Amino acid sequence: MNTILFTVATLTFTGLCAALILYFTSRRFFVEEDSRIDGVQEMLPGANCGGCGAAGCRAFAEQLVGADSMDGLRCPVGGDEVMKNIAAYLGREVQAGVPQVAVVRCNGTCENRPARQHYDGADRCAIAHALFVGAGGCAYGCLGCGDCVAACQFGALSMDAETGLPVVDASRCTACGACVKACPRGIVELRKKFPGNRQIYVSCVSHDKGAVARKICAAACIGCGKCQKTCTFEAITLENNVAWIDSTKCRLCRKCAEACPTHSIVERNFPARRPAPEAKPAAAATVGTPNQA
Amino acid sequence: MTMVKTFPRGGVHPPACKITAESPIRTAPLPPEVIIPLSQHIGAPATPIVKAGDKVLAGQCIAEAGGFVSAPVHSSVSGTVVKVDTFPDVSGYRRPAVQIKVEDDVWVDTVDRTPDLVCASDLTPEEIIASVRSAGVVGMGGATFPLHVKLAVPPGKKAELLLVNAAECEPYLTCDHRVMLEHAAEVAAGVALLVRALQVERAVIGIESNKPDAIAAMSAAVAGRPGISVEPLRVKYPQGGEKQLIKAITGREVPPGGLPVDVGVVPCNVGTALAVYEAVLKHKPLVERIVTVTGPALAEPANWKVRIGTPFSWLVNLSGGMPEDTGKIISGGPMMGKAAPSLEVPVTKGTSGILLLPASQSLRRPASPCIRCGRCVTVCPMGLEPYLLSKLSALSRLDEAEQHHIADCIECGSCSYTCPSARPLLDYIRLGKAVVMKKLRLQGRK
């Protein structure tokens, strides 16, 4: 009996001592932290994708709580809803952001840009990019090894086996920008998301001069500037032999796509054009699978 | 029998395949057109000083050095400049180059094109370096580092030994071998000039022992020159790697991130020594080089003396045309060369060979998982762990890769060559090394 009592007493005494030590240590080393950080972190999606620019959701929550205003801070994954909730929690104002979506700007399908070489090196775009121009011969076009697909945490990107190009599933894309960083050639771009996932963009980033670009790829932008002339909203700029449509200025009128002689301007998820038999909008629509709505 | 020297760690023994070792150097006829790239060296590209329509002579400077680490470029032919534009290089990327239509073969009159051997006079080191610089001489072993930069030993460091790299450990290539057999006296004169330029006492010419004729020829050529000797080396790839050669001959080890001059050695290729002789004593800029055109199925593999800018297709046609089943065109040797996208690529100062491999030898075996056999570790001449580096690089864990000395990889390819699982080890290591090197360079600048 004594043994049991002695044991219980010893253990209780040790436990009490340890509790006291822990209590005083935690008091002594207590770090003052804004309790709102935890609250904000709870509201964030927890993807830790780095799309906001911070190292992860916790770091972004600290940034949000520490900042004076919400300007320039936005979680692309959570979008407006999450930002509004956080603003309400922190008692601040937030402006509605522009939702974005990733867009792959290359039309180098197997027909437009047939393979001239066979690449059997490591299956990484970054490696292929450092070694050579790519099997299709375009120094700016998609290499097709899928670094962007591997970078996407949300399953929004997949390789189309038929075209050899990545396809964006706009419904899953959170515009975190991981694919933009992963692409060694800067082909993926974050563009404004329009209602119904409509999108119109120059699907080429080649800086080659028109004749060279066209020889390599049938759907290359040759920098002719026709689209720029047709655009009434000054949304199109021409630089380094390639046109670029500013999605924040674009009004989706589609005049530029009609004017493009190489069909390098691609329109997605639009209803079929009414009577345009000779303009062949179907040709533009078949290059690459349209985004799913 | 004495032990021939070699580096102590790693190395592989690929089949030598030196099928052109017995073929004397032949002078290639001039092509109708040449494309002379403006970036044939490491460093800033040269700035063109000609424009379309200009008449140029062979040996005339057409582009000036674009900085200290850069080299001028000279026209290799006489004719009319067609255009200054971008042309695909061996990787397929377009780089600035000058296209010249060949008309006759008129040289700048200061160039001495006679085969007579000119003996070294009493030139000062500064004069030699200036001649080397204005002749656009770069390292011709493949790295194409501007030679005048290498000869200008940084203050606080002292060169003691000139190491002439004539190992030619790459399979198939024989251009250095033939140069030593046919131009031994000129090479020896070039080495003597370099010795004088560097103000060193000693020069050693390292030759792999599978070239006894070259060892004999060079030994005879340097017999009358005190301080210059020939050292036979064991046949092992990468014996011709700069750091491996230094270790083999001097026993010294270049520190990580350091230069050979840190251990008192300045290495240079045997072809470079010949170019130095021609530049300094014959006043001939670097506009020609020896190129081995070879391949198991090629009708007439040969060593050609070629003007810089000649298209690969011209040389391949001279050697009997491209074989039917060619699967890969390699610029350089099979271990460290680069696959070319087509034959429409010009010969540059660093092109040592054109290798046409049949389709059956071109494809890689499909990669399978690492079986942890450690063969890559055994063969790595730098004592690295290729399996680990490639994995860290693939996972973008570059800080760890840096700690495991990824920056010391010499990209010899012994690991990929030996891997029983055919893993693309070097591909991934290169990827990580490029990022780490960039970071280190930025840190060095700060």
Interface residues (C-beta under 8 A of the other chain):
Chain A: R116 Q117 H118 D120 G121 A122 R124 A126 I127 A130 L131 F132 V133 G134 G137 A139 D208 V212
Chain B: P88 S91 G92 Y93 R94 K338 A339 P341 S342 L363 R364 A367 A394 P424 D427 Y428 R430 L431 A434
